[in-house]
Amino acid sequence: MKGKTEEVRPGRRVGEALASGFAVAALALLAGFISLPLISLVVWTVDEGSWRAMASPVALDALFLSIKTTAITMVVMLVVGTPAAYALARTSFPGKRLVNTLIDIPAVLPPSAAGIALLLAFGKMGLLGEQLSLFGIQLTYTTAAVVIAELFVASHFYVRQAAVRFGRVDRDVEDAAMVDGADRVTVFRRITLPLAAPALVAGAVTAWARALGEFGGTIIFAGNFAGTTQTMPLAIFAALERDFDAAVALAVLVLGFSFVVILTAKFLTRRAEEIEG
């Protein structure tokens, strides 16, 4: 029996070494696959013309518009999406499965289909847009349309992650606080939100990234007008037709801005986890 055990162990060690080596190789392959296009973007901008394109009025207008619209999108998403996620996680109501499915649909809907759907809902001849036009309100081809498009495609990523985390918060801790005299709002503000904070930040960053990269729905529903609806993805698309170097420069600008935001979000998430711990 002892001899058999000793015979198995070397084989097991070889198998573990092969599995570890395969995992490391797969990770290296994935990292290289992701890094190569990003490095290529940066290397291309060594050209002086690309740097000038980054500071052009079109690039700066598109960047500021992207910052403004995604900021508004995030505020609306946090204000509406947080209680909505809490309701999905903690309450039962008729049609809950249907609501859950509806929230997930924008995540798998092609962006162009999302743009057409928004146009048919909020356009001049849309189900709601036609009624709004009676009051002189037009949403299509405006900055508001950009926000609506971003909110439509990105809200799923925040609401779904927030709902999962709210569902995992220890209710015994909340019940103990209520026994001590705290009302439900205080418990939510002082206990539930801090415990769910890391997941909420992660969900918000994912949603923000999706909103920043939104293209198909925006160009169909909001159009591509500089200073009004031309966000960074649309500016890159427009630049491709006239100046490839400018398109690359805009792409690097988005890359750098995204990198800073993601690093900031990771720092805030780590801080929230430390406070929670």
C-alpha positions in Angstrom: 0.0 0.0 0.0 2.8 2.4 0.9 4.6 1.6 -2.4 1.5 2.4 -4.4 1.1 5.8 -2.6 4.7 6.7 -3.4 4.1 5.7 -7.0 1.1 8.0 -7.3 2.6 11.1 -5.8 5.2 11.9 -8.5 2.5 11.5 -11.2 0.2 13.8 -9.2 3.0 16.4 -8.9 3.6 16.3 -12.6 -0.2 16.8 -13.3 -0.3 19.7 -10.9 2.7 21.3 -12.5 1.2 20.9 -16.0 -2.1 22.4 -14.9 -0.4 25.3 -13.2 1.8 25.9 -16.3 -1.3 25.8 -18.6 -3.1 28.3 -16.3 -0.1 30.7 -16.4 0.3 30.3 -20.1 -3.4 31.0 -20.6 -3.2 34.1 -18.4 -0.2 35.4 -20.3 -1.9 34.8 -23.6 -5.0 36.7 -22.4 -2.9 39.6 -21.0 -0.9 39.8 -24.3 -4.1 39.6 -26.4 -5.6 42.6 -24.4 -2.4 44.6 -24.1 -1.2 44.4 -27.8 -4.1 46.6 -29.2 -3.8 49.1 -26.3 0.0 49.4 -26.7 -0.5 49.8 -30.4 -2.8 52.8 -29.8 -0.3 54.5 -27.6 2.7 53.8 -29.9 0.8 55.3 -32.8 0.3 58.6 -31.0 4.1 59.3 -30.8 3.5 61.3 -34.0 3.2 65.0 -33.3 0.1 65.3 -35.3 -1.8 62.9 -33.0 -0.9 65.0 -30.0 -2.3 68.1 -31.7 -5.5 66.2 -32.5 -6.0 65.5 -28.8 -6.1 69.2 -28.0 -8.4 70.1 -30.9 -11.7 71.7 -30.2 -13.6 68.7 -31.6 -11.8 66.3 -29.3 -12.2 68.4 -26.2 -15.9 69.1 -27.0 -16.5 65.4 -27.4 -14.6 64.6 -24.2 -16.4 67.1 -22.1 -19.8 66.0 -23.5 -18.9 62.4 -22.7 -18.0 63.4 -19.1 -21.2 65.4 -18.7 -23.6 62.9 -20.1 -22.1 59.9 -18.3 -22.1 61.9 -15.1 -25.8 62.7 -15.5 -26.4 59.1 -16.4 -24.6 57.9 -13.3 -26.5 60.3 -11.0 -29.9 59.1 -12.4 -28.8 55.5 -12.2 -27.7 55.8 -8.6 -30.8 57.6 -7.5 -33.3 55.4 -9.3 -31.3 52.2 -9.6 -30.3 51.8 -6.0 -33.8 51.6 -4.5 -34.9 49.6 -7.5 -32.2 47.1 -6.9 -33.1 46.9 -3.2 -36.7 46.2 -4.1 -35.7 43.5 -6.5 -33.5 41.9 -3.8 -35.8 42.2 -0.8 -39.4 42.3 -1.9 -41.8 40.0 -3.7 -44.5 41.4 -6.0 -46.6 40.2 -9.0 -44.6 40.3 -12.2 -41.2 40.3 -10.5 -39.8 37.7 -12.9 -40.9 39.8 -15.8 -39.3 42.9 -14.4 -36.0 40.9 -13.8 -36.1 39.8 -17.4 -36.8 43.3 -18.7 -33.8 44.7 -16.8 -31.5 42.2 -18.5 -32.7 42.7 -22.0 -30.7 45.9 -22.8 -27.5 44.0 -21.9 -28.0 41.5 -24.8 -29.9 43.8 -27.2 -27.8 44.9 -30.2 -27.0 48.6 -29.8 -28.5 49.4 -33.2 -31.8 47.7 -32.1 -31.7 49.7 -28.9 -31.4 52.9 -30.9 -34.4 52.0 -33.0 -36.4 51.1 -30.0 -35.6 54.4 -28.3 -36.5 56.2 -31.5 -39.9 54.5 -31.7 -40.6 55.3 -28.0 -39.3 58.8 -27.7 -39.1 60.1 -31.3 -41.5 62.6 -32.7 -43.8 59.8 -33.9 -43.0 57.5 -31.0 -45.4 56.2 -28.4 -44.3 58.8 -25.8 -42.5 61.2 -28.0 -45.6 62.1 -29.9 -47.3 63.1 -26.7 -44.3 65.1 -25.5 -44.2 67.0 -28.8 -47.7 68.4 -28.0 -46.0 70.3 -25.1 -43.1 71.4 -27.3 -40.7 68.8 -25.9 -38.3 67.0 -28.3 -35.8 64.5 -27.1 -34.4 63.1 -30.3 -31.1 64.6 -31.5 -30.5 66.4 -28.2 -28.0 65.9 -25.4 -30.9 64.5 -23.3 -31.2 61.8 -25.9 -27.6 60.8 -25.3 -28.3 60.4 -21.6 -31.4 58.3 -22.3 -29.4 56.1 -24.7 -26.6 55.6 -22.1 -29.0 55.0 -19.3 -30.9 52.4 -21.4 -27.9 50.3 -22.2 -25.9 50.7 -19.0 -28.5 50.5 -16.2 -28.6 46.7 -16.2 -24.9 46.5 -15.1 -25.5 48.5 -12.0 -28.9 47.3 -11.0 -28.1 43.6 -11.4 -24.9 43.8 -9.3 -26.5 46.0 -6.7 -29.5 43.6 -6.3 -27.2 40.6 -5.9 -25.2 42.4 -3.2 -28.3 43.6 -1.3 -29.6 40.1 -1.3 -26.5 38.9 0.4 -26.4 41.5 3.2 -26.8 39.7 6.6 -30.4 40.5 7.7 -29.6 39.5 11.2 -27.4 42.6 11.5 -30.2 44.8 10.2 -32.8 43.2 12.5 -30.5 43.8 15.5 -30.2 47.4 14.6 -34.0 47.7 14.4 -34.5 46.0 17.7 -32.2 48.7 19.2 -34.6 51.4 17.9 -33.3 52.3 14.4 -35.9 52.8 11.7 -35.7 51.1 8.3 -34.3 54.2 6.6 -31.5 54.6 9.2 -30.7 50.9 8.9 -30.5 51.2 5.1 -28.3 54.3 5.3 -26.0 53.2 8.2 -25.8 49.4 7.7 -27.1 48.1 4.4 -25.4 50.7 2.1 -22.0 50.5 3.7 -22.0 46.7 3.6 -23.0 46.7 -0.1 -20.7 49.7 -1.0 -17.9 47.7 -2.7 -20.3 45.9 -5.0 -22.2 49.1 -5.7 -19.0 50.9 -6.7 -18.0 48.0 -8.9 -21.4 48.0 -10.6 -21.3 51.7 -11.1 -17.9 51.6 -12.7 -19.0 48.8 -15.1 -22.2 50.7 -15.9 -20.1 53.9 -16.4 -17.8 52.1 -18.8 -20.7 50.8 -20.8 -22.2 54.3 -21.0 -18.9 55.9 -22.0 -18.5 53.4 -24.9 -22.1 53.6 -26.1 -22.3 54.1 -29.9 -25.0 52.4 -31.8 -28.0 53.5 -29.8 -26.7 57.1 -29.5 -26.0 57.6 -33.2 -29.5 56.4 -34.2 -31.5 58.1 -31.5 -29.4 61.2 -30.8 -27.4 61.7 -34.0 -23.8 62.8 -34.4 -23.7 66.5 -33.9 -20.5 68.1 -32.6 -21.0 69.9 -29.3 -24.5 68.5 -28.8 -24.6 64.7 -29.2 -21.1 63.8 -30.5 -19.6 61.8 -27.6 -16.1 60.3 -27.8 -17.1 57.1 -29.6 -19.0 59.1 -32.2 -16.1 61.6 -32.6 -13.7 58.6 -33.2 -16.1 57.3 -35.9 -16.4 60.7 -37.6 -12.6 61.2 -37.5 -12.0 57.9 -39.2 -13.5 59.3 -42.4 -11.2 62.2 -42.6 -8.1 61.8 -40.4 -7.0 58.4 -39.1 -4.3 60.0 -36.8 -7.0 62.1 -35.2 -9.2 59.0 -34.6 -6.3 57.2 -32.9 -5.6 60.3 -30.8 -9.2 60.4 -29.6 -9.1 56.7 -28.9 -6.0 57.2 -26.7 -7.7 60.1 -24.9 -10.6 57.8 -24.0 -8.2 55.1 -23.0 -6.4 57.4 -20.6 -9.5 58.8 -19.1 -11.0 55.4 -18.6 -7.8 54.2 -17.0 -7.9 57.0 -14.4 -11.5 56.4 -13.6 -11.1 52.6 -13.2 -8.0 53.1 -10.9 -10.0 55.6 -8.8 -12.9 53.2 -8.5 -10.6 50.4 -7.5 -9.1 52.6 -4.8 -12.6 53.5 -3.5 -13.7 49.9 -3.6 -10.6 48.8 -1.6 -11.2 51.6 0.9 -14.8 50.5 1.3 -13.7 46.9 1.9 -11.2 48.0 4.5 -13.9 50.0 6.3 -16.3 47.1 6.1 -13.6 44.7 7.4 
